[in-house]
């Protein structure tokens, strides 16, 4: 198993944006983020919204339903919740050019917005994925050859 001497995402800023050519590829929320209240990290135009909420016992959130609103979704956006383990995330441009990698650990959350991505499990992993549906099979993604472990450049 390769060693990663650089910092994991959780050791860096608790909220990180990965940006290429002024376009957000991903947003990482470290498990160390713990600010009180509600914090939205995504711009309103994204089809997936990422927020963090921390409230004291007794706080009530008013009951509500969500109204039917037509939305056009052109890109699948995924949210990964890392429950335990370590995962290397490799980021690629839309043109499949490798850009950089980050290491996520238990408790971290990543919103994959655009561009390409690949993964390598570094430590036994449990994660939850949330994305728009329905899944369209082969229409949903283009697979390509990614980098190897030895080619990964972990940045922060």
HELIX and SHEET records of a PDB file:
HELIX    1   1 UNK A    9  UNK A   11  5                                   3    
HELIX    2   2 UNK A  137  UNK A  139  5                                   3    
HELIX    3   3 UNK A  149  UNK A  151  5                                   3    
SHEET    1   A 5 UNK A  15  UNK A  20  0                                        
SHEET    2   A 5 UNK A  23  UNK A  29 -1                                        
SHEET    3   A 5 UNK A 109  UNK A 112 -1                                        
SHEET    4   A 5 UNK A  78  UNK A  92 -1                                        
SHEET    5   A 5 UNK A  98  UNK A 105 -1                                        
SHEET    1   B 5 UNK A  15  UNK A  20  0                                        
SHEET    2   B 5 UNK A  23  UNK A  29 -1                                        
SHEET    3   B 5 UNK A 109  UNK A 112 -1                                        
SHEET    4   B 5 UNK A  78  UNK A  92 -1                                        
SHEET    5   B 5 UNK A 116  UNK A 131 -1                                        
SHEET    1   C 2 UNK A  37  UNK A  40  0                                        
SHEET    2   C 2 UNK A  51  UNK A  54 -1                                        
END                                                                             
